[in-house]
C-alpha cells in the first residue's frame, strides 16, 4: 500500500483489489508465529472444501487468563460456528490465531457489509466473523505450535521458553 493504515480492517479494505484477484492464499498477523503440517492442511482443504479457514490454537494457561486479549471461536467439529472478538464465551472455545487461508479472494467483496464495532479497533477478525455470520463455510484448522507476542506478558512467556530451548524443537512442520 502507498500509505500506512490505522487498522487490519483498513489494510484489507485498501487491499481489496489485490485480494479479490487472488485465490488459494494465506493471510497472517505480524505478531504471531504458528506451525502446521502443510500436507495435512492441503488434504483438509481438499476434503472439506471451505471458503476460508481460520487457524486456531489451544490457549496456554496465561492466554486463558488473558482471554480479552484474543478473539476466540466456537466450533462444531471443524466448522466455525461463531467468532467472539476479544472475548471468550465458552471454556471449549479455541483461540483465534490471526492466520487465515482463503479459497477465492472474491469473498472479500462483502467487506463493506462488515458492521462497525462501536469504538473498537476494527480487525481482520471482524471480516472473518462476518463471513461466518453471513453463512460462508469457514473451517478451523488447529496449529501444532503457536506463539503470540502481541502483549508484554506474551513476549515474556516467549522469552522464558526460548531461553530454555523449548520452542519449536525437532519439527517437520511448516
Secondary structure, DSSP 4 states (H G I P E B T S, - for coil): --S--SSHHHHHHHTHHHHHT-EEEEEE-SSEEEE--HHHHHHHHHHH--SEEEEEEPPPHHHHHTGGGS-EEEEETTEEEEEETT---STTPEEEEEEEEEEEGGGGGGGGGSPP-TTSPP-HHHHHHHHHHTT--EEEEE-SEEEE-SSHHHHHHHHHHHHTT-TT-S----
